[in-house]
């Protein structure tokens, strides 16, 4: 089977509702997480052994180990964005509090995957992974910004999304690599005043910002 046909088949499998395909992907994801917890940077062969599947089965769903991680992170980022949009549409809480919550959720999601984000076998592979994550965050920001600024031209909207996503993600990855004593509250306090006021609300340094009711300032909402 050619690479293009394999890629097409993987895409079809990614969107299918077939519970068997979903179960196989979940086994691969769990195998990845288990190996990372053991301090092992996995290979395709290692993932297959851990998941109890054949290499041909793996390649039906993913083309490389990085693709598994991208699949996981895309789902996490999509979910964070979905919750953020729902809160912005249905909450009377200040925009500042809502933005703090979304940024903290993203930071904690990246922190939970620190070993994979910062443990790439080559600089080029790490850069490609970070570029994909930045593009994914930007794509989701398009929807958030469109809700806040519906009259923005599409080209302007994408420029803003790319700029904000690239800056935030670069800063977060830098924090993960070298926290330097900065806790999450200090980190978000430094980032949020740099965002547009129509997205982040009034974030003057002398203002005291509180998260929405039921939300813990140091983490995402409890299920």
Secondary structure by P-SEA (a helix, b strand, c coil): ccaaaaaaaaaaaaacccaaaaaaaaaaaaaaaaaaaacccccaaaaaaaacccaaaaaaccccaaaaaaaaaaaaaaaaaaaaaaaaacccccaaaaaaaaaaaaaaaaaaacccccccccaaaaaaaaaaaaaaaaaaaaaaaaaacccccaaaaaaaaaaaaaaaaaaaaaaaaccccccaaaaaaaccccccccccccccccbbbbccccccccccccc
